[in-house]
Amino acid sequence: MQKSPVIDPARAAQDIIYQLNIRKPSEIKVELIAEVRGATVVESALTASEGRLVRRGKRGKITVPSGETNVGRKRFSIGHE
């Protein structure tokens, strides 16, 4: 079994900030970051969680509750997944 390369999380975050030309926190678009990292964000009914990530190879699907009205909660769930 081949080991995954070790990734420095701080460096990965800086690379995304640079790539998306983010200069201030209000410019952070979690859906766009997910897309750049290979994940699609969808809203659907969830019962036992606030978010879910399903991966297939290098792609992923992040699901957040369709009934969630708290934008901050939804952003957190996307970022967490």
C-alpha positions in Angstrom: 0.0 0.0 0.0 1.4 3.3 -1.1 1.6 6.1 1.5 0.0 9.5 0.8 2.4 12.4 0.7 2.6 14.4 3.9 1.0 17.8 3.4 1.7 20.9 5.5 -1.8 22.3 6.3 -0.6 25.8 6.8 1.2 25.7 3.4 -1.9 24.2 1.7 -4.0 27.0 3.1 -1.6 29.7 2.0 -1.5 28.2 -1.5 -5.3 28.4 -1.7 -5.3 32.0 -0.4 -2.8 32.9 -3.1 -4.5 30.9 -5.9 -7.9 32.6 -5.2 -6.4 36.0 -4.5 -8.0 36.2 -1.1 -6.9 39.4 0.7 -9.4 39.6 3.6 -11.8 37.3 5.5 -14.9 38.6 3.7 -13.5 37.3 0.4 -13.4 33.7 1.6 -15.9 31.6 -0.4 -16.0 28.1 1.1 -17.9 26.7 -1.8 -15.3 27.9 -4.2 -12.5 26.5 -2.1 -14.3 23.2 -2.0 -14.6 23.3 -5.8 -10.9 24.1 -6.2 -10.0 21.2 -4.0 -12.2 18.8 -6.0 -15.4 18.7 -4.1 -18.9 19.7 -5.1 -21.3 21.1 -2.5 -24.9 20.0 -2.5 -27.9 20.6 -0.2 -30.0 17.6 0.7 -31.9 16.2 3.7 -29.5 15.0 6.4 -30.7 13.3 9.6 -27.8 12.4 11.8 -25.2 15.0 10.9 -24.7 18.7 10.0 -22.5 17.8 7.0 -21.1 14.8 5.1 -18.2 14.2 2.8 -18.1 11.3 0.4 -15.0 10.8 -1.6 -14.4 8.9 -4.8 -10.7 9.1 -5.8 -9.6 12.7 -5.9 -13.2 14.0 -6.1 -15.7 14.5 -3.3 -19.3 15.5 -2.6 -20.0 17.7 0.5 -23.6 17.5 1.6 -25.1 20.1 3.9 -28.7 20.2 5.2 -31.1 21.8 2.8 -33.2 23.2 5.6 -30.3 25.0 7.3 -31.0 28.7 7.5 -28.0 29.6 9.6 -25.4 30.7 6.9 -22.6 30.6 9.4 -23.4 27.0 10.4 -23.6 26.0 6.7 -20.2 27.6 6.0 -18.7 25.9 9.0 -20.0 22.5 7.8 -18.6 23.0 4.3 -15.2 24.1 5.7 -15.1 21.3 8.2 -15.8 18.6 5.6 
